[in-house]
Structure formats: structure tokens, C-alpha cells
Amino acid sequence: MLARKIELSWPVVLGGGVAWLVTLLISVQLPIELSIALQVLYYGVFAVYVCCYLLFHYLPAQRKWPQLQQLCLYLQLVSVLLLFYLSHLNVIFILLVIVAAQVPIIYNQKQSLLLLAVVNGIWAGIFLLFWQQDLYTFALQLSLQLSFQLFAFSAIRIAIKEQHSREKLQLLNVQLQSTRALLSDSVRKSERLNISRDLHDICGHQLTALHLNLEFAVQTSSVEQRQVLLQCKDIASQLLADIRRVVKDIRLDAELDLATVLQQFVEKLPGIDLQLNYPNELKVGSHGQGEAILRICQEAITNAIRHGSEKSVSISLSQQDNQLYMRIANPCGNINDLKIGVGLASIEQRVEEYSGSVEFNYLNSDVFEIVIEMPLIQAEQSENA
């Protein structure tokens, strides 16, 4: 499995450039017996090595086609071995150290160490068969270059782990902030619902009773008092209508503005190219369902970061006939068999809690897609529940 890529800092790139320059300057003193054609071949292979290094890190296409990145790595390895064979210079092992620092970017520890062992085995064969050096010189050279390779390999591997941990911490922080904002909104709107319920149950009941009493008083009063009582009755009726209108407005406003919550969540994501499409009028009556939808998006984004071929996610939401439709897609590598892990199982469980359905699809073998459909709970249903 390919590991996720890291962005190399400028000191690492500068170190690689200095290593190329030093190796190239020393290579000016190639053995005299090396023909002009072989010297041209040597410098041509060196140029291939440098180009493959740059392509490995900076070509935009490598984010979409990881196989190209692998090809660049193997071309660098072959170039180093060929340079070593042609030049008979020990300094060439510096280039192998640079390659060793790139191996953990795309391979795990076991695969990386196996690849380095094979390459150093080939180097050892060239050293013993074509250079005809004594075993002491061979052991000294091999131990020296292995120590540098392992140091470079370990340093980059630690950098990868540190970046993964930092991104995971940032994502957890964003999830915590989104949950806090959702909880704050839920508490605020719950308090408003309680106020509207009290207005309806207490004031509404009292005003209705007052209206009935005034109606009875109008019918039993004298002509002189009737005009005043009718005015009081109209005032009570208008006040009751105003209270009912306020209660209705509060209940409508109690719906969760899911679009705003998702937009705030997206804006705080660490270095994620996320496209969010949603209707402005998207509302959810149940805060529990709103939190479930937010958790689904968070889990899908986490899954894309961990297993996707690049940090790009597309989330589309639409509403039709009280049904919510969600589509979450991200680029991925070639995967032959879909395995439902903890993250995808969590998405399934949240969708099923609200009588929805979910599908996991691969499109053109390079895009992973999650399609969700679930009924939306309106504010009235949530209150009755």
C-alpha cells in the first residue's frame, strides 16, 4: 500500500541539491580509461537521476498517478547503480542516501527495508565482482553507506509520522469545534423552544379563557358597557394572535442551519481541498440528525485523508420532497476489494438510525463514492418525539 506523501521542507531540498553538486564536481575526475562515449553516458544517466528526483516530488501528475512516482524512484535506483558501475567512485553512495530518504514516502517500513536491502545487495555484487577490492575495504564502505541510508530513512519516516499526527490532531480539533458550535446552537434553540412552549401553554391558555369571559360579558352586559367590552375582546384576540405568531416563528427558527455548520467545518480543515455544494435553504429539524450528518461528513473526510490518493474531497447535498441526498467522493488508488472498516461501518450505522440507505461505490477505479439518502426530520416531528 502506498503511504501518503509529505511536503519536503526547503532544507531537505537544499541538501539534495548540494549532494548533486558535490557528486558532480567529484565526477569530473572520472577514470582516464573511461571512453568519451561512456563519459557522455555517465553524465546522461546523472541528468536522468536529477530529473527523476524532481519529478518524484514536484510533478503535479504524481498526485493522481502514484505509479509515476514509483517509476521515478526505481529510475533513480537504477541510475545510481549504473553511475557506480561506470565511475568506480565511492562518493556515488551519497546519491543512494538521497534515494533512501525517498523510499518511506511511498512504502511502509517492511517494504522500504526490503527494497534497500536488494539495492545494496546489487551494489555489493558490483563492488566485489568489478572493482576487485579486498574484503576490509568492502566491509568499511558497506557499513558506512548503510549507516547513512538508515539515518536518512529514519529521519524521513519520523517526519511522516509527525505530519500524520499533526494532521490528525488538527482534524480532531476541527471536529471538537464543530461539535461545540452544534451543541451551543442546540442549547440556544432548545431554550427558545421552551419559551415558545410556555407562551403557548400558559399565556395562550389564559388569553383564551379571557377571550371567552369577555364574550360572555358582552352578551350579558348593558348597551353602555358593551362597547368597552368589545374593545377589550378585540385587544385580547389580537394579543392571542400575536403570541401564536411568535410561537410559530420560534418553532420554525428552531430548525438547524446545517449548511452554515458544514461551511464553518470546511473552513477550518487543515490543508484539505474540499468542495462543498448545498442548497441555501437546507434545514434539519432534529439536532440529533444534524449532528449525525456532520459526523458522517467528518468520517468521510477522515477516510479520504487516510486512504485517498490526494487531499481532495467533494461533498454534495440536496433536498427533495423531505429527503436528503448526499454524495461524498474522493480520488483513490486502485483497490480490488472493498473492506468495510470501522469508519465506513460508523457511517452505515448513523444512516440506518434515521431510516436511510447508503452505498459505497468505485467510479472508473480511481474515485471512491459514498451515496446516502435519508428522510429529514422536521421541527414539528422533532418536538413531538
Secondary structure in CASP SS format (residue, H / E / C, confidence):
PFRMAT SS
TARGET T0000
AUTHOR 0000-0000-0000
METHOD secondary structure of the structure
MODEL  1
M C 1.00
L C 1.00
A C 1.00
R C 1.00
K C 1.00
I C 1.00
E C 1.00
L C 1.00
S C 1.00
W H 1.00
P H 1.00
V H 1.00
V H 1.00
L H 1.00
G H 1.00
G H 1.00
G H 1.00
V H 1.00
A H 1.00
W H 1.00
L H 1.00
V H 1.00
T H 1.00
L H 1.00
L H 1.00
I H 1.00
S H 1.00
V C 1.00
Q C 1.00
L C 1.00
P C 1.00
I C 1.00
E C 1.00
L C 1.00
S C 1.00
I H 1.00
A H 1.00
L H 1.00
Q H 1.00
V H 1.00
L H 1.00
Y H 1.00
Y H 1.00
G H 1.00
V H 1.00
F H 1.00
A H 1.00
V H 1.00
Y H 1.00
V H 1.00
C H 1.00
C H 1.00
Y H 1.00
L H 1.00
L H 1.00
F H 1.00
H H 1.00
Y H 1.00
L C 1.00
P H 1.00
A H 1.00
Q H 1.00
R H 1.00
K C 1.00
W C 1.00
P H 1.00
Q H 1.00
L H 1.00
Q H 1.00
Q H 1.00
L H 1.00
C H 1.00
L H 1.00
Y H 1.00
L H 1.00
Q H 1.00
L H 1.00
V H 1.00
S H 1.00
V H 1.00
L H 1.00
L H 1.00
L H 1.00
F H 1.00
Y H 1.00
L H 1.00
S H 1.00
H C 1.00
L C 1.00
N H 1.00
V H 1.00
I H 1.00
F H 1.00
I H 1.00
L H 1.00
L H 1.00
V H 1.00
I H 1.00
V H 1.00
A H 1.00
A H 1.00
Q H 1.00
V H 1.00
P H 1.00
I H 1.00
I H 1.00
Y C 1.00
N C 1.00
Q H 1.00
K H 1.00
Q H 1.00
S H 1.00
L H 1.00
L H 1.00
L H 1.00
L H 1.00
A H 1.00
V H 1.00
V H 1.00
N H 1.00
G H 1.00
I H 1.00
W H 1.00
A H 1.00
G H 1.00
I H 1.00
F H 1.00
L H 1.00
L H 1.00
F H 1.00
W H 1.00
Q C 1.00
Q C 1.00
D C 1.00
L H 1.00
Y H 1.00
T H 1.00
F H 1.00
A H 1.00
L H 1.00
Q H 1.00
L H 1.00
S H 1.00
L H 1.00
Q H 1.00
L H 1.00
S H 1.00
F H 1.00
Q H 1.00
L H 1.00
F H 1.00
A H 1.00
F H 1.00
S H 1.00
A H 1.00
I H 1.00
R H 1.00
I H 1.00
A H 1.00
I H 1.00
K H 1.00
E H 1.00
Q H 1.00
H H 1.00
S H 1.00
R H 1.00
E H 1.00
K H 1.00
L H 1.00
Q H 1.00
L H 1.00
L H 1.00
N H 1.00
V H 1.00
Q H 1.00
L H 1.00
Q H 1.00
S H 1.00
T H 1.00
R H 1.00
A H 1.00
L H 1.00
L H 1.00
S H 1.00
D H 1.00
S H 1.00
V H 1.00
R H 1.00
K H 1.00
S H 1.00
E H 1.00
R H 1.00
L H 1.00
N H 1.00
I H 1.00
S H 1.00
R H 1.00
D H 1.00
L H 1.00
H H 1.00
D H 1.00
I H 1.00
C H 1.00
G H 1.00
H H 1.00
Q H 1.00
L H 1.00
T H 1.00
A H 1.00
L H 1.00
H H 1.00
L H 1.00
N H 1.00
L H 1.00
E H 1.00
F H 1.00
A H 1.00
V H 1.00
Q H 1.00
T H 1.00
S C 1.00
S C 1.00
V H 1.00
E H 1.00
Q H 1.00
R H 1.00
Q H 1.00
V H 1.00
L H 1.00
L H 1.00
Q H 1.00
C H 1.00
K H 1.00
D H 1.00
I H 1.00
A H 1.00
S H 1.00
Q H 1.00
L H 1.00
L H 1.00
A H 1.00
D H 1.00
I H 1.00
R H 1.00
R H 1.00
V H 1.00
V H 1.00
K H 1.00
D H 1.00
I H 1.00
R H 1.00
L H 1.00
D H 1.00
A C 1.00
E C 1.00
L E 1.00
D C 1.00
L H 1.00
A H 1.00
T H 1.00
V H 1.00
L H 1.00
Q H 1.00
Q H 1.00
F H 1.00
V H 1.00
E H 1.00
K C 1.00
L C 1.00
P C 1.00
G C 1.00
I C 1.00
D E 1.00
L E 1.00
Q E 1.00
L E 1.00
N E 1.00
Y C 1.00
P C 1.00
N C 1.00
E C 1.00
L C 1.00
K C 1.00
V E 1.00
G C 1.00
S C 1.00
H H 1.00
G H 1.00
Q H 1.00
G H 1.00
E H 1.00
A H 1.00
I H 1.00
L H 1.00
R H 1.00
I H 1.00
C H 1.00
Q H 1.00
E H 1.00
A H 1.00
I H 1.00
T H 1.00
N H 1.00
A H 1.00
I H 1.00
R H 1.00
H H 1.00
G E 1.00
S C 1.00
E C 1.00
K C 1.00
S E 1.00
V E 1.00
S E 1.00
I E 1.00
S E 1.00
L E 1.00
S E 1.00
Q E 1.00
Q E 1.00
D C 1.00
N C 1.00
Q E 1.00
L E 1.00
Y E 1.00
M E 1.00
R E 1.00
I E 1.00
A E 1.00
N E 1.00
P E 1.00
C E 1.00
G C 1.00
N C 1.00
I C 1.00
N C 1.00
D C 1.00
L C 1.00
K C 1.00
I C 1.00
G C 1.00
V H 1.00
G H 1.00
L H 1.00
A H 1.00
S H 1.00
I H 1.00
E H 1.00
Q H 1.00
R H 1.00
V H 1.00
E H 1.00
E H 1.00
Y C 1.00
S C 1.00
G C 1.00
S E 1.00
V E 1.00
E E 1.00
F E 1.00
N E 1.00
Y E 1.00
L E 1.00
N C 1.00
S C 1.00
D C 1.00
V E 1.00
F E 1.00
E E 1.00
I E 1.00
V E 1.00
I E 1.00
E E 1.00
M E 1.00
P E 1.00
L C 1.00
I C 1.00
Q C 1.00
A H 1.00
E H 1.00
Q H 1.00
S H 1.00
E H 1.00
N H 1.00
A C 1.00
END
